Amino acid sequence: MEYPFGTGGDDVVMATVKRWAVVVLIDERDGHTHAEARLHSGESARLTGVGDARLNPADTDVPAIGDELAAARALSDLGHQLLVTTAADLRAVVGHPVRVSV
């Protein structure tokens, strides 16, 4: 199956497309918001990023802000874990430590 991807007005058709999904789960309790970002890549190893947010007692309680902050932290953690995993996989292939940057 081919999917077109737009790139500045030009469509590029890719022969093989892999689908990865990230599911973000959010739980709020007593001024604390916990989020997990779970990567489902179709591979056997799954990664889960975690993020938390706490309501400052002096602030107005706006649950959506806690959700956004906890989710952003979970996604950031997931991205970091993916970079660490990539570096370990590359090291296994090339036989020496590698540095992977964003």
C-alpha positions as CSV (number, residue, x, y, z in Angstrom):
1,M,0.0,0.0,0.0
2,E,1.3,3.4,-0.9
3,Y,0.7,6.7,1.0
4,P,1.4,10.1,-0.3
5,F,3.1,12.6,2.0
6,G,2.9,16.3,1.3
7,T,6.2,18.2,1.3
8,G,5.6,21.8,0.5
9,G,3.1,21.2,-2.3
10,D,4.9,18.3,-3.8
11,D,3.7,14.8,-3.1
12,V,6.2,12.1,-2.4
13,V,5.0,8.5,-2.7
14,M,6.8,6.1,-0.3
15,A,6.9,2.4,-1.3
16,T,6.8,1.2,2.3
17,V,5.1,2.9,5.2
18,K,5.4,1.8,8.8
19,R,2.7,2.8,11.3
20,W,3.7,3.6,14.8
21,A,1.1,4.7,17.3
22,V,1.5,6.5,20.6
23,V,-1.3,6.3,23.1
24,V,-1.3,8.8,25.9
25,L,-3.1,7.8,29.1
26,I,-3.9,10.5,31.7
27,D,-5.0,10.1,35.3
28,E,-5.9,12.9,37.7
29,R,-6.1,12.6,41.5
30,D,-6.0,15.1,44.3
31,G,-4.1,17.8,42.4
32,H,-1.7,15.3,40.8
33,T,-1.8,14.4,37.1
34,H,0.1,11.3,35.8
35,A,0.5,10.6,32.1
36,E,2.0,7.6,30.3
37,A,2.9,7.8,26.6
38,R,3.0,4.2,25.2
39,L,4.7,3.6,21.8
40,H,3.3,0.7,19.8
41,S,5.7,0.2,16.9
42,G,4.8,-3.4,16.0
43,E,8.2,-4.5,17.4
44,S,8.4,-6.8,20.4
45,A,10.0,-4.1,22.6
46,R,7.6,-1.4,23.8
47,L,8.5,1.9,25.3
48,T,6.6,3.9,27.8
49,G,7.3,7.5,28.8
50,V,6.1,8.9,32.1
51,G,5.2,12.4,33.1
52,D,3.7,14.1,36.1
53,A,2.3,17.4,37.1
54,R,1.2,18.8,40.4
55,L,-1.1,21.6,41.2
56,N,0.5,24.4,43.2
57,P,-2.0,25.0,46.1
58,A,-1.7,28.8,45.4
59,D,-2.9,28.3,41.7
60,T,-6.3,28.0,40.2
61,D,-7.2,24.4,39.4
62,V,-7.3,24.1,35.6
63,P,-7.3,20.4,34.8
64,A,-6.5,20.8,31.1
65,I,-3.2,22.5,32.0
66,G,-2.1,19.6,34.2
67,D,-3.1,17.2,31.5
68,E,-1.0,19.1,28.9
69,L,2.1,19.4,31.2
70,A,2.0,15.7,32.3
71,A,1.5,14.6,28.7
72,A,4.3,16.8,27.4
73,R,6.6,15.4,30.0
74,A,5.6,11.8,29.2
75,L,6.2,12.4,25.4
76,S,9.5,14.0,26.1
77,D,10.5,11.0,28.3
78,L,9.4,8.6,25.5
79,G,11.5,10.5,22.9
80,H,14.5,10.3,25.2
81,Q,14.0,6.6,25.7
82,L,13.8,6.1,21.9
83,L,17.1,7.9,21.4
84,V,18.8,5.7,24.1
85,T,17.3,2.6,22.5
86,T,18.6,3.7,19.1
87,A,22.1,4.3,20.4
88,A,22.1,0.9,22.1
89,D,20.9,-0.8,18.8
90,L,23.6,1.1,16.8
91,R,26.3,0.1,19.3
92,A,25.3,-3.5,18.8
93,V,25.6,-3.2,15.1
94,V,28.8,-1.2,14.8
95,G,30.6,-2.6,17.8
96,H,31.5,0.6,19.6
97,P,29.6,3.3,21.6
98,V,27.8,5.9,19.5
99,R,26.3,9.3,20.2
100,V,22.8,10.0,18.9
101,S,21.6,13.6,19.1
102,V,18.3,15.3,18.4
